[in-house]
C-alpha cells in the first residue's frame, strides 16, 4: 500500500467585511447650547393676579357645570337604553309568538290538505287557510307596529325630557 503525502496549507485570511469597505466617515456633531439669560425677578401686578384668579374660578365653575351635565346626559342615555332594551325584548317575544302561530297554522293546513279526498275540498281548505292567514297577518302587523311605536316613544321620552333639563342647567 502506498502512502499519499498530505501537506498542510495555511488558512487564508478572511476578506474584509463588506460593511467595512463601505463605512462612512464619522463626523462629530457640533454641540450647541442655548444662551442662559438671567431674567429679572418681577412681581406680578395685583390687578393681573386678580384677573387670573377670577378667570381660573370661572373656568372651574364652567367645568363643574359641564361635568354635571355630561354625567346627567350619560344617566339619561343609559335609562333610554334600558327602556329600549325592554321594548325590543317585548317586540321580539311578540314576533316569535306570531311566527310560532303562523308555522303551526301552516302545518295544520298541510295536514288537512293531505287528508283532502277531492280537488274541490283541497281548494276550499286552501282558500279558508289563506283567508285566516291574511286576517292573522293583519292583526300581527298591527300589534308589531304598535310595539315599535311604543318602543320609540319609551326610548325618546327620557332623552327628550332628560337632556333638555340637563342642558338647561348649563345655560
Secondary structure, 3 states (H helix, E strand, C coil): CCCCCCCCCCCCCCCCCHHHHCCCCCCCCCCCCCCCCCCCCCCCCHHHHHHHHHHHHHHHHHHHHHHHHHHHHHHHHHHHHHHHHHHHHHHHHHHHHHHHHHHHHHHHHHHHHHHCCCHHHHHHHHHHHHHHHHHHHHHHHHHHHHHHHHHHHHHHHHHHHHHHHHHHHHC
